Amino acid sequence: MKIVYHKNFIKSYKKLPQNLKSKVQNTILVFSKTPKAKSLRNHVLKGKLKGKRAISVTNDYRIIFEEHDNYVVVIMLDLGTHNQVY
């Protein structure tokens, strides 16, 4: 799997406190090995984000991404609280 980071994701990541950055890194590590791991709660989005997917970092923090070619390429689009990204 090749993971590409969109500028919005990078900008949001840089603003996080260190403890959340560590959780994001761990989530991406798990995701890169097992994209559909139950702990990630990987799911399809609807409405204005139709065609994109989300995984959970914490109960409130989400990573929004696009997957291409059955997870060969993944573009991490955004990161933030449930209210920030939806």
Summary of the structure (lengths in Angstrom):
residues: 86
radius of gyration: 11.8
end to end distance: 25.5
largest distance: 33.2
contacts: 228
relative contact order: 0.23
helix: 40%
strand: 31%
